Amino acid sequence: MVYYSEGLITIRNMEDKDAQVITDAEIEQGWHVSVEKYHMRLEDQRLGKAISLVAEYSGKPVGYIHIYPDHTGGAFGGKGYPEIVDFGVLEKYRNQGIGTLLMDIAEQIAATYADTVYLGVGLHSGYGSAQRMYVKRGYIPDGSGVWYQDKICAPYEECKNDDDLVLYLSKKL
């Protein structure tokens, strides 16, 4: 399904062929990723657990986002709120409105399920642009503190500033 198509940018459902293209491009820019991540998201989409979107620029996949309508993990898990998971735009395609379009469409989809959407954002500097984007879009921390490896990180508990250290944010739609 195509959600948006104007000029050089198209937002549509992710397809199997996109997984390797995106993985290769992310590895090329120095990210530590595996194609299995996308295969898992595609399987969740096939099972009706998620909506996986890809952004194309001039016909080439350059970004992605996934919406889990009733996710069970994280700060709002099991409360009937959709979660936005695993959002990214390849570095050389940033600052062209692609991420904004992906978020706009993800929030529109989420709004068909509930009046609130949530997401977890990593805390290291690699997530800096995402952190700023979420704040500008009106997302606020949920108040549970930071989470590490899918559970609340207790005060003074040891954790590592890796991709598993996140802060959950939510937004009223």
C-alpha positions in Angstrom: 0.0 0.0 0.0 1.2 3.5 -0.9 0.6 6.1 1.9 2.3 9.1 0.2 3.8 9.8 -3.2 4.9 13.3 -4.3 7.9 14.3 -6.3 10.9 12.1 -5.5 9.5 10.7 -2.2 7.1 7.7 -1.8 6.1 6.1 1.5 4.7 2.6 1.2 4.6 -0.7 3.0 7.9 -2.4 3.4 8.5 -5.4 1.1 10.9 -8.3 1.4 13.2 -6.8 -1.3 13.8 -3.7 0.9 15.4 -5.6 3.8 18.8 -6.3 2.1 18.9 -2.9 0.3 18.5 -1.0 3.6 20.8 -3.3 5.5 23.6 -2.9 2.9 23.2 0.9 3.0 23.3 1.0 6.8 26.4 -1.2 6.9 28.0 1.1 4.3 27.5 4.1 6.6 29.1 2.3 9.5 26.0 1.0 11.4 26.1 -2.4 13.1 22.9 -4.0 11.7 21.7 -7.3 10.4 19.1 -8.1 7.8 17.3 -10.3 10.4 16.0 -7.2 12.1 14.0 -6.3 8.9 12.9 -9.9 8.4 11.5 -9.9 11.9 9.6 -6.7 11.2 8.3 -8.1 7.9 7.1 -11.3 9.6 5.3 -9.2 12.2 3.7 -7.3 9.4 2.6 -10.5 7.7 1.1 -11.7 11.1 -0.8 -8.5 11.5 1.2 -7.4 14.5 2.9 -4.4 12.8 2.7 -2.0 10.0 6.2 -1.6 8.4 6.8 1.4 6.2 9.6 2.3 3.9 10.5 5.7 2.4 11.8 5.7 -1.2 13.8 8.5 -2.7 13.9 8.3 -6.5 12.8 4.7 -6.2 15.5 3.7 -3.7 14.6 2.6 -0.1 16.2 5.2 2.2 14.2 5.1 5.4 11.8 3.0 7.5 9.5 3.0 10.5 7.3 0.4 12.2 4.1 0.8 14.1 2.9 -1.9 16.5 -0.8 -1.1 17.2 -0.9 -2.9 20.6 2.6 -3.5 21.6 3.3 -5.3 24.9 6.7 -4.0 25.7 8.1 -0.8 27.1 6.6 1.8 29.4 3.1 1.7 27.9 3.1 -2.0 26.9 -0.2 -3.7 27.2 -2.2 -0.5 27.7 -3.6 -0.5 24.2 -1.4 2.2 22.8 0.6 1.8 19.6 4.3 2.0 19.7 6.6 3.4 17.0 9.6 1.2 16.7 12.9 1.2 14.8 12.8 4.5 12.9 15.7 5.5 10.6 16.7 7.5 7.6 20.0 6.9 5.9 22.4 9.7 6.7 22.9 11.1 3.2 19.1 11.5 2.8 18.5 13.3 6.1 17.2 16.9 6.2 15.0 16.5 3.2 11.7 15.9 5.1 11.8 12.1 4.7 11.9 11.5 8.5 9.1 14.0 9.1 6.9 12.3 6.4 7.5 8.9 8.0 6.6 10.2 11.4 3.5 12.0 10.1 2.2 8.8 8.5 3.1 6.6 11.5 1.2 9.0 13.8 -1.8 9.0 11.4 -1.8 5.2 11.5 -1.4 5.1 15.3 -4.3 7.5 15.7 -6.6 5.0 14.1 -5.9 2.7 17.1 -5.7 5.1 20.1 -5.3 8.7 21.2 -1.7 8.2 22.4 1.4 6.8 20.8 4.7 6.0 22.4 8.3 5.2 21.5 11.6 4.5 23.1 14.6 6.6 22.0 18.3 5.7 22.6 20.3 7.9 24.8 23.7 7.9 23.1 24.7 10.7 20.7 23.8 8.5 17.7 20.2 9.2 18.6 20.7 12.9 18.9 18.7 13.9 15.8 15.9 11.6 16.8 15.8 12.9 20.3 15.5 16.5 19.0 12.8 15.5 16.5 10.6 13.8 19.0 10.7 16.8 21.4 9.9 19.2 18.5 6.9 16.9 17.7 5.5 17.1 21.2 6.7 13.8 22.7 7.3 13.9 26.5 9.1 11.4 28.8 6.7 9.0 30.5 8.4 9.5 34.0 9.5 5.9 34.5 13.2 6.9 34.0 15.6 5.1 31.6 15.1 1.5 30.6 17.8 -1.0 29.9 17.4 -4.3 28.0 13.6 -3.9 28.2 13.2 -3.2 31.9 13.4 -0.1 34.1 16.9 0.6 35.1 16.8 1.1 38.9 18.7 4.0 40.5 22.4 3.4 40.7 22.0 0.1 38.8 24.8 -0.5 36.2 23.9 -0.2 32.5 25.7 0.4 29.3 25.1 3.4 27.0 24.3 1.2 24.0 21.2 0.8 21.8 19.4 -1.0 24.7 19.5 2.1 27.0 16.3 4.1 26.1 13.9 6.7 27.4 10.2 6.2 26.7 8.3 9.2 25.4 4.6 9.5 24.5 2.4 12.0 22.6 -1.3 12.7 22.6 -2.6 12.5 19.1 
